[in-house]
Amino acid sequence: ARKVVHLDAVASEVGVDTSAIVTALRECEQRGEIRGVFDDRGRYVSVTDEELDEVAAHVRAAGRIGVAQLHQVANRCVAFRGDAFSFDHGDDDDDDGGGRGGDGGAAGGDGGDDSDDD
């Protein structure tokens, strides 16, 4: 499994509409099989329980935080392999960094590579 997937690419691979992929992922989340977030660029990012706990601990320690600070915390806590990925929502160009980069240290996660992240 991959850490980041492009919803339209997955839909194309299996021959269904993107909305069917979104529905299937949400159903898997409801059953507790996966956990992740949909971003504004049509991707799904898998998040491990450990990564989510780490983000929550940072938020609890800091108290109230803004969206920009939450992006920074998420990029530090969520482990990505291969090409860098960022939760930043600045421009539509390729992602320019963030996350833990290529070390792939996702505790308990599959850490799959999404090297076609463009």
Helices and strands as residue ranges (DSSP letters): E 4-6, H 7-14, H 18-30, E 36-38, E 43-46, H 49-62, H 67-77, G 101-103
